[in-house]
Amino acid sequence: MNEPRAAYPSPLSIPSATLHDYVRAIWEQAGSAPREAELVADHLVAANLTGHDSHGVGMIPRYVASLRDNELKLNLHAQVARDAGAVLSIDGGKGFGQVVAYEAMEHGIERAKRLGICAVGLRGAHHIGRIGHWAEQCARAGLVSFHFVNVAGDPLVAPFGGTDRRIGTNPFCAAFPRSGKPPLVLDFATSAVAFGKVRVAYNQGKQVPPGALIDHDGQATLEPKAMIEAPFGSLLPFGGHKGFGLAAMCEIFGGALSGGYTTHAETLGTNHAIVNCMLSVIINPAAFDAPNAEAEADAFVEWVKASPLAAGTESIQAPGEPERAMRARREAQGVPVDPATWRQIGDAALAVGMPAEQVDRWSQHLQ
Ligand SMILES: NC(=O)c1ccc[n+]([C@@H]2O[C@H](COP(=O)([O-])OP(=O)(O)OC[C@H]3O[C@@H](n4cnc5c(N)ncnc54)[C@H](O)[C@@H]3O)[C@@H](O)[C@H]2O)c1
C-alpha cells in the first residue's frame, strides 16, 4: 500500500478523454475487469461533463475507502431476484452501482420494449451516482422513465419541521425522449443542495446558498463545514413540506418496494459504503394511443420558453438543458478539477496500489 503524498500538480482543466483514461486505470489497478473500469469511468466523467462535479471523479476516494471497508464489491453483476414479467426485482449485491444500475436498466429496457412497461426495483447497489445517467440510457432506447432513489441508511437531511438528519438526499429523476432531439431530463436531489455540492464548496472554501443547511443546534448556516466536521448539522429538504414528501416517497418506493431497506435506527450505516436502492418505471411511449405526444411536448416547451424573461435571467431552460450546455462547454474546454479533489484522487490511486511514478506521470501529463 502506498502512502499519501503531500501535493500533486493541480491542472486547471483536464481533457475528458484523459480523465476517462486515468479513472479507468485507477479501477483496473484496484482489480476491476476492463468493462467495469470503463463503465465507472463513463459514468463519473459524464457526471463532471454535465456539471455535476459532486457525482464525478471526486467520488473516487470515497469508493476506494468503501472498497477498503470491504463494502464495495468489484466485478459483481446485477442478479434478477424475481422475474414477474413487467416487474423485475434486481439485487445489486453492493456491486459497483455504475455496473449493476447499467445492467438493471438494460433488463428493464428490453422488457419495456417487449411489454410496453417495466418496473425495475434495484436494491443494494453501491452508489449509483448521477441518476440522469440511467434515465438517459432509457431515453437513448426511446423510452420514458422515472426513478425514485433512496440513500439507504445514510441520513443527511432533516425532515420538514425537524432539526436532525433522518433522510438521505434521495434523488428523483424523470426523462422524456424525443426523436432527433435531446431528451427532457429532470434529475435532482430532494435536499436543497446535493451533499456532494457541499463537499465541493468545502474543498473550494466557499459558502452554500441560504436555506440549504442547519447546524447541529438546528440553526440556519451557510458554512459547509456543518456537514463535514463534527458536530454535524443537516441539509434541509428543497421546497419545504413538498420536498420532504417527495424524499419520503423516494425512500419508500426506492428502499422498501425494491426489497431493499429504508433508513431508520436499525439500518444506519457505519462505514464508507453508499448504498442506493432505486425504483425505475420504464415505459415505451409508442404503447400509448398518443401519436401527438412528442409534438405536444415540444409545443409546451416552446410555449414556456416564450415567457418574458425575469430580471437577471438569460433564458428559460427545459429540464436537461443546463447539463447539455455544460457538456458542450466542457467537452471543448476540459473538466475543471480543484486542487483538493485532485490531491484526494491521487492519494486514492496510490491507495489501490498504483505506483507513485505512474500517479506522478498522470499528474504531469495533465498539466
Ligand atoms: N446517487 C445518489 O445517492 C444521489 C443522491 C443525491 C443526488 N444525486 C445526484 O446529484 C445530482 C445533482 O443534484 P442537484 O439536486 O444538485 O441538481 P440541481 O439542483 O443542479 O438540479 C438539476 C435539475 O434541474 C434542472 N435545472 C437546473 N438549473 C435549471 C434552470 N436554470 N432552469 C431549468 N432547469 C434547471 C436540470 O436540468 C436538472 O434536471 C443529480 O444528478 C442527482 O441524481 C445522487
The ligand as a Gaussian input file, in Angstrom:
#p B3LYP/6-31G(d) Opt

LIG

0 1
 N      -26.919000       8.525000      -6.048000
 C      -27.268000       9.275000      -5.037000
 O      -27.337000       8.799000      -3.900000
 C      -27.615000      10.714000      -5.247000
 C      -28.119000      11.453000      -4.175000
 C      -28.442000      12.787000      -4.390000
 C      -28.239000      13.381000      -5.630000
 N      -27.750000      12.638000      -6.644000
 C      -27.491000      13.268000      -7.956000
 O      -26.921000      14.541000      -7.739000
 C      -27.086000      15.321000      -8.914000
 C      -27.240000      16.752000      -8.565000
 O      -28.487000      17.002000      -7.944000
 P      -28.899000      18.501000      -7.591000
 O      -30.068000      18.451000      -6.702000
 O      -27.703000      19.240000      -7.143000
 O      -29.302000      19.048000      -9.036000
 P      -29.642000      20.554000      -9.447000
 O      -30.103000      21.355000      -8.290000
 O      -28.489000      21.055000     -10.250000
 O      -30.898000      20.351000     -10.414000
 C      -30.705000      19.675000     -11.606000
 C      -32.009000      19.596000     -12.371000
 O      -32.599000      20.874000     -12.519000
 C      -32.541000      21.299000     -13.894000
 N      -32.121000      22.701000     -13.891000
 C      -31.036000      23.212000     -13.286000
 N      -30.984000      24.542000     -13.477000
 C      -32.068000      24.877000     -14.194000
 C      -32.571000      26.102000     -14.718000
 N      -31.954000      27.261000     -14.514000
 N      -33.714000      26.077000     -15.423000
 C      -34.362000      24.911000     -15.646000
 N      -33.937000      23.711000     -15.181000
 C      -32.799000      23.695000     -14.467000
 C      -31.528000      20.412000     -14.534000
 O      -31.747000      20.249000     -15.925000
 C      -31.726000      19.104000     -13.775000
 O      -32.832000      18.383000     -14.255000
 C      -28.244000      14.671000      -9.659000
 O      -27.713000      14.130000     -10.859000
 C      -28.730000      13.549000      -8.743000
 O      -29.152000      12.382000      -9.429000
 C      -27.435000      11.317000      -6.485000

